[in-house]
Amino acid sequence: MRRSAATEDRQDFPLSEVPPSARKSFASLCVVLLGFTFFTATMFAGGRIGVAFPLWPDLVLIILTGNLLLGAYVAILGLIGYRTGLNTALLSRFSFGRIGARLPDLVLGLTQIGWYGWGTATMAVVLLRLIGFDPEANAALTTILILFFGMAFCWTAYIGYRGLEILSRISVPLMVLLLAVSLWIAIGDAGGIAGLSAIAPTAAMGIGTAITIVFGTFVSGGTQATNWTRFARRPSHAVWGALAAFFIGNGLMIATGAIGALVYQQPDVVDILAAQGLTFLGIIMLVLNLWTTQDNTIYNFSAVGCAALETDRRRQVTLIGAVIGTILALMRIDLYLIPFLLMLGTFIPPIGGVIMADYLYKHRGKYPLLAQASIPAINIPGLAAYVLGCLTAYLTPGIPPLNGILAAIIAYILADKILARSTEAN
């Protein structure tokens, strides 16, 4: 029996287009996306970059370039989400086929669970450090906190979009305030902009690697930004909401971590906050910062999981994902942030490239309604383009995420043309 409209709304339409009646305001969309990108891991990543480059021009250009690429990438996907009303997992059915979509579903699902595990473990470990405990020497307490936060973080995602919005409206202004205070103190301790510019880096890192890290911080979440932009009322809301979150918001987090690391020569954001005398505020920021990202992350997993399992029981899938992520947290996935970011920056962007090529080139910017669409089991151009995009990102020099996206788009168009000619010849 078909579910009622009210029940579908509570489940956030995991298997269908978002109808006009369920669309949200720009303010609602923007605050949810900003809450998602205000993430402690981004500050940690910024810290790793900050100790490796001088402020001008290297560090400034790396932060601007990486976040501009990320913002533009997400804005295009966000517009597709608005126009179709579909989340990323459902868009993948058109791009990869009904069965072929299981590949991007698996990749995106695993990365979101990985992020959930990272955030949960980081919450427990950093909280203990901020209050003066050694997480390694207090393993039992660390385990208890991981279990607690692993279940607590999924509560707002369990509620749905409305739960994400309520928490973000509270936390985003507070986090902006704390970031501003931290930046102000760091610049003052450095002796102003002139003092910042005079600080020499103490670590080494390639520019391409640094941009990949900036891009990789949120390329997985950005690829799934359609999960929220499908709720937009206007195309401009989807585009500007994506840019506000993934260019400005993510850029602010990277810059705060990088400048703090440059000033204090310490890539660990926890030690930076302690050095600035912001321990108490740091605890508040840590909880709000991670919670607003963790609930969005597990919400992403629920969208992918519902599509892969062909079920509309989003809340149950949310709980399953939280349990798996908590297990990864207990295995201390938080110890592998930089390799994880580099992996994401290599293997996730081609998925977005395939979706863009399929929607904009093959379907000329218009998908049929999902219930009426004739979707093949496997879309060969999509799968071939994804593989070639990943190989290009992994093997070529320069900026791997950008290389992977462009290669996937070009490969999709060529493969689609070759397949069409082969079909006509037969």
TORNU-552517 format. One line per field, with one value per residue (C-alpha): x, y, z; chain. Coordinates in Angstrom, 1 decimal, always signed. Example, Ala and Ser with C-alpha at 12.3 -4.5 7.8 and 13.67 -1.06 7.14 Angstrom:
TORNU-552517
c1 = [+12.3|+13.7]
c2 = [-4.5|-1.1]
c3 = [+7.8|+7.1]
cadena = [A|A]
***
This chain:
TORNU-552517
c1 = [+0.0|+1.3|+2.5|+0.7|+2.2|+3.0|+4.9|+6.8|+7.7|+9.1|+11.2|+12.5|+11.6|+14.6|+13.2|+11.5|+11.6|+11.1|+7.7|+7.3|+5.2|+8.3|+10.8|+12.7|+13.7|+17.2|+17.9|+17.0|+19.1|+22.1|+22.2|+22.0|+24.8|+27.0|+26.5|+27.7|+30.9|+31.8|+33.9|+36.8|+38.5|+38.8|+40.6|+43.0|+43.6|+44.2|+46.7|+48.7|+48.9|+49.6|+53.0|+54.1|+53.7|+54.3|+51.1|+51.6|+51.1|+51.3|+48.9|+46.3|+46.3|+46.1|+43.1|+41.3|+42.0|+41.0|+37.8|+36.8|+37.2|+35.2|+32.5|+32.1|+31.9|+29.2|+27.3|+26.9|+25.7|+23.5|+21.7|+21.2|+19.7|+17.3|+16.1|+15.6|+14.5|+16.7|+19.4|+22.8|+22.0|+19.0|+20.9|+23.5|+20.8|+20.6|+24.4|+25.5|+22.3|+20.1|+22.7|+25.7|+24.8|+25.7|+29.3|+29.1|+26.6|+29.2|+32.0|+30.0|+28.4|+31.8|+33.3|+30.4|+30.7|+34.4|+33.8|+31.3|+33.8|+36.5|+34.3|+33.0|+36.5|+37.8|+35.0|+35.9|+39.7|+39.8|+37.3|+39.5|+42.6|+40.9|+39.9|+43.3|+43.0|+45.2|+42.9|+45.4|+45.9|+42.1|+41.1|+37.9|+36.7|+37.5|+35.5|+32.5|+32.6|+32.9|+29.8|+27.9|+28.7|+28.3|+24.6|+24.0|+25.2|+22.7|+19.7|+19.0|+19.6|+17.1|+14.5|+15.4|+16.0|+14.1|+16.4|+19.5|+18.0|+17.2|+20.6|+22.4|+20.4|+21.8|+25.3|+26.4|+26.3|+28.2|+30.9|+31.3|+31.9|+34.5|+36.3|+36.5|+37.9|+40.5|+41.6|+41.8|+44.0|+46.2|+46.8|+47.5|+50.0|+51.8|+52.2|+49.6|+49.5|+53.1|+54.2|+52.1|+53.8|+57.3|+56.8|+58.7|+57.1|+58.6|+57.3|+57.3|+54.3|+53.6|+51.1|+49.1|+48.9|+47.8|+45.0|+43.9|+43.7|+41.6|+39.4|+39.3|+38.0|+34.5|+34.5|+32.6|+30.0|+29.9|+29.2|+26.1|+25.1|+22.1|+20.6|+19.9|+19.8|+16.9|+14.9|+15.7|+12.8|+14.8|+17.9|+19.8|+19.1|+20.9|+23.8|+24.4|+23.8|+26.4|+28.9|+28.3|+28.9|+31.6|+33.6|+33.1|+32.3|+34.8|+37.4|+36.9|+37.5|+40.7|+42.0|+41.4|+43.3|+46.1|+46.7|+46.6|+49.2|+51.3|+51.4|+51.9|+53.8|+51.4|+49.1|+46.8|+43.8|+43.3|+46.7|+46.1|+42.9|+44.5|+47.4|+44.9|+43.2|+40.0|+39.8|+36.2|+35.0|+36.9|+34.9|+31.6|+32.8|+34.0|+30.6|+28.6|+31.1|+31.2|+27.5|+26.3|+28.6|+28.1|+24.3|+24.6|+27.2|+25.0|+22.0|+24.0|+24.6|+20.9|+20.1|+22.7|+21.6|+17.9|+18.6|+20.9|+18.5|+15.4|+13.7|+12.1|+12.9|+15.5|+15.5|+16.3|+19.1|+20.4|+20.7|+22.5|+25.0|+25.6|+26.4|+28.9|+30.5|+30.8|+32.6|+35.1|+35.6|+36.4|+39.0|+40.5|+40.0|+40.8|+44.6|+44.5|+43.0|+45.5|+45.7|+41.9|+41.6|+44.0|+42.0|+38.7|+40.2|+41.2|+38.3|+35.2|+35.2|+34.9|+31.4|+30.3|+31.9|+29.9|+26.6|+27.3|+28.0|+25.0|+22.6|+24.0|+25.2|+23.2|+19.9|+20.3|+19.5|+16.2|+15.5|+12.1|+10.2|+11.9|+8.7|+8.3|+12.0|+13.4|+16.8|+19.1|+20.6|+24.1|+25.1|+28.4|+29.6|+29.1|+31.1|+33.8|+34.1|+34.3|+37.2|+39.1|+38.5|+39.9|+42.9|+43.6|+43.3|+45.6|+48.3|+48.6|+50.4|+48.8|+45.5|+44.1|+40.4|+40.2|+41.9|+39.5|+36.4|+37.5|+38.6|+35.3|+33.3|+35.3|+35.4|+31.6|+30.9|+33.3|+32.0|+28.4|+29.1|+31.0|+28.2|+25.6|+27.4|+27.9|+24.2|+23.3|+25.7|+24.0]
c2 = [+0.0|+3.5|+5.6|+8.8|+12.2|+13.1|+9.8|+10.4|+13.9|+12.6|+10.1|+12.9|+11.3|+8.8|+7.1|+9.9|+13.5|+16.2|+17.8|+21.6|+21.5|+20.2|+22.8|+24.9|+28.6|+29.8|+30.6|+27.1|+25.5|+27.8|+27.1|+23.4|+23.4|+25.7|+23.5|+20.6|+22.3|+23.7|+20.6|+20.1|+17.8|+20.8|+22.8|+19.8|+19.6|+23.4|+23.0|+20.4|+22.9|+26.0|+24.7|+23.9|+27.2|+31.0|+33.1|+35.0|+34.1|+30.4|+29.7|+32.3|+31.0|+27.3|+28.0|+30.1|+27.7|+24.6|+26.0|+27.7|+24.4|+22.7|+25.4|+25.4|+21.6|+21.5|+24.4|+22.6|+19.4|+21.5|+23.0|+19.5|+18.4|+21.4|+20.8|+17.0|+16.9|+13.8|+12.9|+11.8|+8.1|+8.4|+10.6|+7.8|+5.4|+7.5|+7.9|+4.4|+2.3|+0.6|-2.1|+0.0|+2.6|+0.2|+1.1|+4.8|+4.0|+1.7|+4.3|+7.2|+5.1|+3.9|+7.3|+8.8|+6.0|+6.6|+10.3|+9.4|+7.1|+9.8|+12.5|+10.2|+9.1|+12.7|+14.0|+11.5|+11.9|+15.7|+16.2|+14.2|+16.1|+19.5|+18.6|+17.2|+13.4|+11.2|+9.2|+6.4|+6.0|+6.2|+3.7|+2.6|+6.2|+6.8|+3.8|+4.9|+8.4|+6.9|+4.8|+7.7|+10.2|+7.5|+7.1|+10.8|+12.3|+10.5|+11.8|+14.9|+12.9|+10.4|+13.2|+14.3|+17.6|+19.5|+18.1|+19.2|+22.7|+23.3|+22.3|+24.3|+27.5|+27.3|+26.2|+28.1|+31.6|+30.4|+28.7|+31.8|+33.8|+31.4|+31.2|+35.0|+35.2|+32.5|+34.2|+37.6|+36.2|+34.4|+37.4|+39.5|+37.0|+37.0|+40.7|+41.5|+40.7|+41.8|+39.4|+36.6|+37.1|+36.9|+33.5|+30.7|+27.3|+24.3|+21.4|+20.5|+19.7|+19.9|+22.5|+19.8|+17.7|+20.7|+21.7|+18.0|+18.1|+21.3|+19.8|+16.4|+17.7|+17.9|+16.4|+13.4|+15.5|+17.9|+15.2|+14.4|+18.0|+17.2|+15.5|+19.0|+21.2|+19.1|+20.9|+24.4|+26.5|+28.3|+27.5|+30.5|+29.2|+25.9|+27.6|+30.3|+28.0|+25.6|+28.4|+29.9|+26.6|+25.0|+28.0|+30.5|+28.2|+25.5|+28.2|+29.8|+26.5|+25.8|+29.3|+29.3|+26.0|+27.1|+30.5|+29.0|+26.4|+29.0|+31.3|+28.6|+26.1|+23.4|+21.7|+20.3|+22.6|+21.4|+22.6|+25.9|+26.6|+25.7|+28.1|+30.9|+30.3|+29.1|+25.7|+26.2|+27.8|+25.1|+22.4|+24.1|+24.6|+21.0|+19.6|+21.9|+21.7|+17.9|+17.4|+19.5|+17.6|+14.2|+14.3|+15.5|+12.7|+9.9|+11.5|+11.2|+7.5|+6.9|+8.4|+6.1|+3.1|+3.6|+3.7|+0.7|-1.4|+0.1|+0.9|+4.1|+3.2|+6.0|+6.2|+2.5|+2.9|+5.9|+3.8|+1.0|+3.5|+5.0|+1.6|+0.8|+4.3|+3.8|+0.5|+2.3|+4.9|+2.2|+1.0|+4.6|+5.6|+9.1|+8.3|+8.3|+11.7|+12.9|+9.5|+9.4|+13.0|+12.2|+9.1|+11.0|+13.7|+11.1|+8.6|+10.7|+13.6|+11.4|+10.3|+14.0|+14.3|+11.4|+12.8|+16.2|+14.6|+12.4|+15.1|+18.0|+16.2|+13.0|+14.2|+17.8|+19.1|+17.2|+13.8|+12.1|+11.4|+8.6|+6.5|+6.8|+6.5|+3.5|+3.1|+0.3|-2.1|-0.9|+2.4|+1.4|+5.0|+5.9|+3.1|+3.4|+7.1|+6.6|+4.1|+6.3|+9.4|+7.6|+6.4|+9.9|+11.4|+8.8|+8.7|+12.3|+15.3|+18.6|+18.7|+15.2|+16.1|+18.5|+16.0|+13.2|+15.4|+16.6|+13.1|+11.6|+14.2|+13.8|+10.0|+9.8|+11.9|+9.9|+6.5|+7.6|+8.6|+5.4|+3.3|+5.2|+4.7|+1.0|+0.6|+2.4|+0.2|-2.9]
c3 = [+0.0|-0.9|+2.0|+2.8|+1.7|+5.3|+5.8|+2.6|+3.7|+7.0|+5.1|+2.8|-0.5|-0.7|-3.8|-5.7|-6.8|-4.2|-5.1|-5.3|-2.1|-0.1|-1.4|+1.2|+1.4|+0.5|+4.1|+5.1|+2.4|+3.0|+6.7|+6.3|+3.7|+5.8|+8.9|+6.7|+5.6|+9.0|+9.8|+12.2|+9.7|+7.3|+9.9|+10.5|+6.7|+6.6|+9.4|+7.4|+4.5|+6.7|+7.9|+4.4|+2.5|+3.0|+3.4|+0.1|-2.6|-2.1|+0.8|-0.3|-3.9|-2.9|-0.6|-3.2|-6.1|-4.2|-2.8|-6.1|-7.9|-5.2|-5.1|-8.9|-9.0|-6.3|-7.8|-11.1|-9.4|-7.1|-10.1|-11.5|-8.1|-8.2|-11.7|-11.3|-7.6|-7.3|-4.8|-6.0|-5.7|-8.0|-10.4|-10.6|-12.0|-15.1|-15.4|-14.6|-15.0|-12.4|-11.6|-12.6|-10.1|-7.3|-7.9|-7.1|-4.4|-2.8|-3.2|-1.8|+0.9|+2.2|+2.1|+4.1|+6.6|+6.8|+7.5|+10.2|+11.8|+11.6|+13.2|+15.9|+17.0|+16.7|+18.9|+21.7|+21.4|+21.1|+23.9|+26.2|+25.2|+25.7|+29.3|+30.1|+29.6|+27.5|+25.2|+24.9|+28.6|+29.2|+26.5|+28.3|+28.6|+24.9|+24.0|+26.0|+24.4|+20.9|+21.5|+23.0|+20.2|+17.5|+18.4|+19.4|+16.2|+14.1|+16.0|+13.9|+10.7|+11.9|+12.1|+8.5|+6.8|+9.5|+12.2|+10.2|+9.7|+13.4|+14.6|+11.9|+12.7|+16.2|+15.5|+12.3|+13.9|+16.9|+14.8|+12.6|+15.8|+17.2|+13.9|+13.7|+17.3|+16.5|+13.3|+15.1|+17.9|+15.5|+13.3|+16.5|+17.8|+14.5|+14.5|+11.9|+8.2|+7.8|+10.5|+9.0|+5.6|+7.2|+8.7|+6.8|+6.4|+8.3|+6.2|+2.5|+0.3|-3.5|-4.7|-6.5|-3.4|-1.3|-3.7|-3.8|+0.0|-0.1|-2.8|-1.1|+2.3|+0.9|-2.6|-1.3|+0.5|-2.4|-4.8|-2.7|-2.2|-4.5|-1.5|-0.2|-3.3|-4.6|-1.9|-3.4|-4.7|-7.3|-9.4|-7.9|-4.5|-5.4|-7.0|-4.5|-1.5|-2.9|-3.4|+0.0|+1.7|-0.4|-1.5|+1.3|+4.3|+3.5|+2.5|+5.9|+7.7|+5.7|+6.1|+9.9|+10.3|+7.9|+9.5|+13.0|+11.9|+10.2|+13.3|+16.0|+13.7|+15.0|+12.5|+15.3|+15.7|+19.3|+20.4|+18.5|+20.4|+23.7|+22.9|+22.2|+25.5|+23.8|+25.4|+26.7|+23.5|+21.6|+23.3|+22.4|+18.8|+18.6|+19.6|+17.3|+14.5|+14.3|+15.0|+12.1|+9.8|+11.2|+10.9|+7.3|+6.6|+7.9|+6.1|+2.9|+3.7|+4.2|+0.8|-0.9|+1.2|+0.4|-3.3|-3.2|-1.2|-2.9|+0.4|+1.6|+5.3|+5.5|+9.3|+9.7|+7.2|+9.1|+12.3|+10.4|+9.0|+12.4|+13.9|+11.1|+11.4|+15.2|+14.6|+12.3|+15.0|+17.5|+15.0|+15.1|+11.5|+12.7|+12.5|+8.7|+7.7|+5.0|+3.0|+3.2|+1.8|-1.0|-1.9|-1.9|-4.1|-6.6|-6.8|-6.0|-8.5|-11.6|-10.3|-10.5|-13.9|-15.2|-13.8|-15.4|-18.8|-18.7|-17.7|-19.7|-22.8|-23.3|-21.9|-22.8|-19.3|-18.8|-17.3|-17.5|-14.3|-12.5|-12.4|-16.2|-17.2|-19.1|-17.5|-18.7|-16.2|-17.1|-18.8|-20.4|-21.2|-17.5|-16.1|-18.7|-18.1|-14.3|-14.6|-17.1|-14.9|-11.8|-13.7|-15.1|-11.6|-10.1|-12.8|-14.2|-12.6|-11.7|-9.8|-9.7|-8.8|-11.8|-14.1|-13.0|-13.6|-17.0|-18.1|-17.0|-18.9|-22.1|-21.9|-21.3|-24.4|-26.6|-25.3|-25.8|-29.4|-30.1|-28.7|-30.6|-33.9|-33.1|-32.5|-35.7|-37.7|-36.4]
cadena = [A|A|A|A|A|A|A|A|A|A|A|A|A|A|A|A|A|A|A|A|A|A|A|A|A|A|A|A|A|A|A|A|A|A|A|A|A|A|A|A|A|A|A|A|A|A|A|A|A|A|A|A|A|A|A|A|A|A|A|A|A|A|A|A|A|A|A|A|A|A|A|A|A|A|A|A|A|A|A|A|A|A|A|A|A|A|A|A|A|A|A|A|A|A|A|A|A|A|A|A|A|A|A|A|A|A|A|A|A|A|A|A|A|A|A|A|A|A|A|A|A|A|A|A|A|A|A|A|A|A|A|A|A|A|A|A|A|A|A|A|A|A|A|A|A|A|A|A|A|A|A|A|A|A|A|A|A|A|A|A|A|A|A|A|A|A|A|A|A|A|A|A|A|A|A|A|A|A|A|A|A|A|A|A|A|A|A|A|A|A|A|A|A|A|A|A|A|A|A|A|A|A|A|A|A|A|A|A|A|A|A|A|A|A|A|A|A|A|A|A|A|A|A|A|A|A|A|A|A|A|A|A|A|A|A|A|A|A|A|A|A|A|A|A|A|A|A|A|A|A|A|A|A|A|A|A|A|A|A|A|A|A|A|A|A|A|A|A|A|A|A|A|A|A|A|A|A|A|A|A|A|A|A|A|A|A|A|A|A|A|A|A|A|A|A|A|A|A|A|A|A|A|A|A|A|A|A|A|A|A|A|A|A|A|A|A|A|A|A|A|A|A|A|A|A|A|A|A|A|A|A|A|A|A|A|A|A|A|A|A|A|A|A|A|A|A|A|A|A|A|A|A|A|A|A|A|A|A|A|A|A|A|A|A|A|A|A|A|A|A|A|A|A|A|A|A|A|A|A|A|A|A|A|A|A|A|A|A|A|A|A|A|A|A|A|A|A|A|A|A|A|A|A|A|A|A|A|A|A|A|A|A|A|A|A|A|A|A|A|A|A|A|A|A|A|A]
***
